[in-house]
Amino acid sequence: MTDILKIDFNVDDRWSDLSAFFDKFCPWINDGRGADSLLDLSSCSYLGPYAASSIYAVWASMKNQGKPFDVKLPSGPPPLKAFCKFSGLDHYLHKGSRPNEDHPDCETVPLRVSYSPRADTGSPLIKLLNRHIQLSSESEEYLRLCLQEVTQNIADHSESSFGGVWCGRFFRKTNEVRIACVDCGVGIRGSLERRHTDIRSSSDALERVFKGGFSSQSRENNMGLGISHLVNWVRTMNGSLAVLSDNGVGLADVDSELTVFHDLPFHFGGTGVFFTVSVNEDQAQPSDEY
C-alpha cells in the first residue's frame, strides 16, 4: 500500500507556513515509510524557494540512503507550474527538461548543490537580478556575502554527504529576494557539542551562534561569527531570517532588534537557512514572475 503524505495548504516563504509544512513532513520522514511512499503536493497553490530547497535536500539525502520517495507536483495554477519548471523541481524529481535560467522571464535561480564555498557562489543570483533591475553595488555585495557565509558554514560544519541545496527567487512587485539553503548534516547543536559540552538544547545552540563567538572550530580560523554576520547583513537589507536546525529555530526580523528562539515539536535532520531581503533598484523591468 502506498504511504501518502498529502500537503493541502500553500507553503509560502515565511516561517509560519514552513513550520506547518515541517510539522507534517518531518515525522513522515523520521518514522519510516513504505516502499511506495508519496509526497503529494498537488493541492498546493504556492510553493517557493523555501519549500523547494527543503523538499529537494531531503529527497536527495533519502535517495543517497536508498530510501527515495516519490513527489507529486502541482499541475497548476500556471505560475506555480512554471516555478516547478524554472526551479528545477520537475527536472530533478521527474526527469523533466533542465530549467533555462537564461529565459528572459525567469525570476528563479534553479536548485543548486553546493559542496564547497566559492567566490562566485552568488553569481547566478546577481546575474538574474541584473537582468530585471539595476542592482545597487551595496545590495550586490551583501547578497554575495550572505550566500558565501551560508555555504562556508555547510562546508565547515554540516558533514552533509551531498553538501547543501540552495535556491533563490526575485519578486519584482516588492523588490524582494527570497533565498533558502538546506543541508541534511549533523545540525548546529551536533556540531557545537564537540567543543561546547554545556549546550542544553537546539534552541540554546542557535542562540549562541546568533550571538557569535561559538564554533566547533572544524578549521583553525573558525571564529563562530558566520551566522551572527548573516543576521546583521539580512537586517541591513531590511529582511527577515529563520534558521532551522534539529528541533530548534532562531528568528530575526528587521522590525525588531530582538532575536527569538523556539524549541519545536518536530526534528529536522540538518539545518535550513531561509531569508528574505529587499534589494535597491533604479529601474524594474516587467516580467511574468517565474
ABEGO torsion letter per residue (X at the ends): XBBBBBBABBBBBBAAAAAAAAAAAAAAAAAEBBAABBBBAAABABBBAAAAAAAAAAAAAAAAAGBBBBBBBBAOBAAAAAAAAAAGAAAAAAGBBBBBAABAABABBBBBBBABBBAAAAAAAAAAAAAABBBBAAAAAAAAAAAAAAAAAAAAAAGBAAEBBBBBBBBAAAGBBBBBBBBBBAEAAAAAAAABAABABAAAAAAAAAAEGBBAGABAABAGAAAAAAAAAAAAAGBBBBBBBEABBBBBBAABABBBBBBBABBBBEBBBBBBBBBBBABBBBBAGX
